[in-house]
């Protein structure tokens, strides 16, 4: 088994196609919402990513086949007056789980984030996704809190 972890070049049509394939697999998974990406999203995602200066993606290949994806968005910590990197999407395709791909992709994410001067990595995880939560804990992640009496931060959204 040959494993290759690459930072996506959005100009590379092969990598762009593999990014969309992996993201669509994630979208169809119950942890990704259980529905495929809309065709309009598939059609415009790569061009939209090309126009962003604050995103990067990591792909995992096993024997030259797309096997995993992480999409990241650079942000800023006002409390630290320094950049941070938010890990926005994480997927390892079902046939490739249990092979250490998450750890290998996270190593590259961390390297890129450090090169960008980020002081921390952030991510969201569904409450019921115990497999992902265990993996993230093994990688050093923990719930975010400022004051234990106030509890951990909760991720909310409002669609516009």
ROVO-593555 format. One record per residue (C-alpha): residue in one letter; z, x, y; chain. Coordinates in steps of 0.001 Angstrom, whole numbers, plus 500000, padded with zeros to 6 digits. Example, Ala and Ser with C-alpha at 12.3 -4.5 7.8 and 13.67 -1.06 7.14 Angstrom:
BEGIN
+--------+--------+--------+--------+--------+
! residu !     c3 !     c1 !     c2 ! chaine !
+--------+--------+--------+--------+--------+
!      A ! 507800 ! 512300 ! 495500 !      A !
!      S ! 507140 ! 513670 ! 498940 !      A !
+--------+--------+--------+--------+--------+
end
This chain:
BEGIN
+--------+--------+--------+--------+--------+
! residu !     c3 !     c1 !     c2 ! chaine !
+--------+--------+--------+--------+--------+
!      X ! 500000 ! 500000 ! 500000 !      A !
!      X ! 498948 ! 501376 ! 503371 !      A !
!      X ! 500805 ! 500115 ! 506454 !      A !
!      X ! 499514 ! 500664 ! 509989 !      A !
!      X ! 501306 ! 499465 ! 513128 !      A !
!      X ! 499161 ! 499443 ! 516276 !      A !
!      X ! 499535 ! 498498 ! 519902 !      A !
!      X ! 496810 ! 495929 ! 520490 !      A !
!      X ! 493857 ! 496857 ! 522640 !      A !
!      X ! 492841 ! 493442 ! 523999 !      A !
!      X ! 489325 ! 494841 ! 524575 !      A !
!      X ! 488969 ! 495500 ! 520826 !      A !
!      X ! 487312 ! 492394 ! 519333 !      A !
!      X ! 488662 ! 493092 ! 515830 !      A !
!      X ! 492252 ! 493393 ! 517048 !      A !
!      X ! 491821 ! 490380 ! 519338 !      A !
!      X ! 490607 ! 488274 ! 516421 !      A !
!      X ! 493531 ! 489477 ! 514270 !      A !
!      X ! 496028 ! 488657 ! 517043 !      A !
!      X ! 494737 ! 485086 ! 517261 !      A !
!      X ! 494744 ! 484775 ! 513461 !      A !
!      X ! 498379 ! 485912 ! 513174 !      A !
!      X ! 499521 ! 483789 ! 516118 !      A !
!      X ! 497813 ! 480737 ! 514623 !      A !
!      X ! 499538 ! 481379 ! 511279 !      A !
!      X ! 502840 ! 481529 ! 513173 !      A !
!      X ! 502050 ! 478300 ! 515043 !      A !
!      X ! 501392 ! 476519 ! 511724 !      A !
!      X ! 504690 ! 477743 ! 510228 !      A !
!      X ! 507678 ! 475389 ! 510655 !      A !
!      X ! 509367 ! 478097 ! 512770 !      A !
!      X ! 506344 ! 478087 ! 515086 !      A !
!      X ! 506106 ! 474335 ! 515479 !      A !
!      X ! 504077 ! 473423 ! 512393 !      A !
!      X ! 500746 ! 472851 ! 514157 !      A !
!      X ! 497733 ! 475128 ! 514662 !      A !
!      X ! 496913 ! 476508 ! 518080 !      A !
!      X ! 494649 ! 474294 ! 520143 !      A !
!      X ! 491060 ! 475510 ! 520226 !      A !
!      X ! 491275 ! 475881 ! 524003 !      A !
!      X ! 494177 ! 478313 ! 523536 !      A !
!      X ! 492247 ! 480285 ! 520916 !      A !
!      X ! 489243 ! 480399 ! 523243 !      A !
!      X ! 491063 ! 481669 ! 526330 !      A !
!      X ! 494085 ! 483623 ! 525053 !      A !
!      X ! 492553 ! 487087 ! 524880 !      A !
!      X ! 490965 ! 486856 ! 528332 !      A !
!      X ! 494294 ! 485633 ! 529688 !      A !
!      X ! 496137 ! 488532 ! 528034 !      A !
!      X ! 493599 ! 491003 ! 529462 !      A !
!      X ! 494419 ! 489770 ! 532963 !      A !
!      X ! 498172 ! 490326 ! 532549 !      A !
!      X ! 499772 ! 493635 ! 533456 !      A !
!      X ! 503151 ! 492681 ! 532012 !      A !
!      X ! 502327 ! 491939 ! 528360 !      A !
!      X ! 501706 ! 493957 ! 525233 !      A !
!      X ! 501228 ! 493124 ! 521574 !      A !
!      X ! 501847 ! 494925 ! 518309 !      A !
!      X ! 499916 ! 494237 ! 515095 !      A !
!      X ! 500873 ! 495244 ! 511566 !      A !
!      X ! 498148 ! 495862 ! 509013 !      A !
!      X ! 498685 ! 496188 ! 505274 !      A !
!      X ! 495712 ! 497679 ! 503451 !      A !
!      X ! 493618 ! 496963 ! 506570 !      A !
!      X ! 494534 ! 493261 ! 506558 !      A !
!      X ! 496438 ! 491634 ! 509465 !      A !
!      X ! 499993 ! 491066 ! 508276 !      A !
!      X ! 502231 ! 490713 ! 511349 !      A !
!      X ! 502350 ! 490353 ! 515116 !      A !
!      X ! 504782 ! 490764 ! 517989 !      A !
!      X ! 503898 ! 489658 ! 521535 !      A !
!      X ! 506047 ! 491011 ! 524376 !      A !
!      X ! 506428 ! 490169 ! 528050 !      A !
!      X ! 507935 ! 492640 ! 530494 !      A !
!      X ! 510608 ! 491227 ! 532739 !      A !
!      X ! 513313 ! 492398 ! 535103 !      A !
!      X ! 517101 ! 492442 ! 534890 !      A !
!      X ! 518584 ! 491673 ! 538297 !      A !
!      X ! 522073 ! 492567 ! 537038 !      A !
!      X ! 520819 ! 496058 ! 536160 !      A !
!      X ! 518016 ! 496379 ! 538741 !      A !
!      X ! 515771 ! 497589 ! 535938 !      A !
!      X ! 512907 ! 496416 ! 533698 !      A !
!      X ! 513465 ! 494685 ! 530361 !      A !
!      X ! 511126 ! 493635 ! 527568 !      A !
!      X ! 511224 ! 490122 ! 526118 !      A !
!      X ! 509991 ! 489806 ! 522563 !      A !
!      X ! 508189 ! 486495 ! 522807 !      A !
!      X ! 506543 ! 485969 ! 519382 !      A !
!      X ! 507401 ! 487580 ! 516050 !      A !
!      X ! 505535 ! 486787 ! 512854 !      A !
!      X ! 505087 ! 488387 ! 509475 !      A !
!      X ! 502589 ! 486451 ! 507377 !      A !
!      X ! 504084 ! 484885 ! 504244 !      A !
!      X ! 502304 ! 487187 ! 501762 !      A !
!      X ! 503723 ! 490281 ! 503484 !      A !
!      X ! 507370 ! 489327 ! 503999 !      A !
!      X ! 510073 ! 491541 ! 502525 !      A !
!      X ! 508091 ! 494766 ! 503018 !      A !
!      X ! 509880 ! 496046 ! 506134 !      A !
!      X ! 507086 ! 495145 ! 508563 !      A !
!      X ! 509444 ! 493554 ! 511086 !      A !
!      X ! 511467 ! 496769 ! 511318 !      A !
!      X ! 508323 ! 498880 ! 511646 !      A !
!      X ! 506861 ! 496664 ! 514378 !      A !
!      X ! 510178 ! 496598 ! 516264 !      A !
!      X ! 510272 ! 500407 ! 516218 !      A !
!      X ! 506951 ! 500462 ! 518080 !      A !
!      X ! 508091 ! 497708 ! 520465 !      A !
!      X ! 511201 ! 499718 ! 521290 !      A !
!      X ! 509144 ! 502866 ! 521850 !      A !
!      X ! 506745 ! 501084 ! 524228 !      A !
!      X ! 509642 ! 499395 ! 526058 !      A !
!      X ! 511380 ! 502755 ! 526574 !      A !
!      X ! 508121 ! 504262 ! 527877 !      A !
!      X ! 508022 ! 501409 ! 530421 !      A !
!      X ! 511609 ! 502152 ! 531484 !      A !
!      X ! 513100 ! 498989 ! 529968 !      A !
!      X ! 516870 ! 498965 ! 529613 !      A !
!      X ! 517010 ! 496254 ! 526966 !      A !
!      X ! 515064 ! 494026 ! 524619 !      A !
!      X ! 515579 ! 490263 ! 524630 !      A !
!      X ! 514356 ! 487539 ! 522291 !      A !
!      X ! 514912 ! 483915 ! 521371 !      A !
!      X ! 515438 ! 482653 ! 517837 !      A !
!      X ! 515778 ! 479139 ! 516490 !      A !
!      X ! 519315 ! 478238 ! 515497 !      A !
!      X ! 518258 ! 477348 ! 511956 !      A !
!      X ! 516105 ! 480417 ! 511344 !      A !
!      X ! 518744 ! 482322 ! 509389 !      A !
!      X ! 516236 ! 484777 ! 507903 !      A !
!      X ! 515072 ! 485906 ! 511345 !      A !
!      X ! 518612 ! 485950 ! 512713 !      A !
!      X ! 519734 ! 488250 ! 509887 !      A !
!      X ! 516746 ! 490545 ! 510472 !      A !
!      X ! 517445 ! 490721 ! 514202 !      A !
!      X ! 521120 ! 491459 ! 513611 !      A !
!      X ! 520157 ! 494324 ! 511273 !      A !
!      X ! 517985 ! 495637 ! 514120 !      A !
!      X ! 520964 ! 495614 ! 516517 !      A !
!      X ! 520480 ! 492293 ! 518317 !      A !
!      X ! 523366 ! 489964 ! 519089 !      A !
!      X ! 523947 ! 486769 ! 521025 !      A !
!      X ! 524145 ! 487238 ! 524789 !      A !
!      X ! 527351 ! 486431 ! 526624 !      A !
!      X ! 528992 ! 487541 ! 529841 !      A !
!      X ! 532418 ! 486033 ! 529148 !      A !
!      X ! 533426 ! 485132 ! 525580 !      A !
!      X ! 535326 ! 482135 ! 526934 !      A !
!      X ! 532040 ! 480724 ! 528267 !      A !
!      X ! 530113 ! 481249 ! 525018 !      A !
!      X ! 526652 ! 482595 ! 524311 !      A !
!      X ! 523584 ! 481951 ! 526417 !      A !
!      X ! 521285 ! 479131 ! 525306 !      A !
!      X ! 517512 ! 479183 ! 525791 !      A !
!      X ! 516197 ! 476013 ! 527483 !      A !
!      X ! 512778 ! 474909 ! 528681 !      A !
!      X ! 511102 ! 472298 ! 530844 !      A !
!      X ! 507405 ! 471695 ! 530382 !      A !
!      X ! 505314 ! 471481 ! 533543 !      A !
+--------+--------+--------+--------+--------+
end
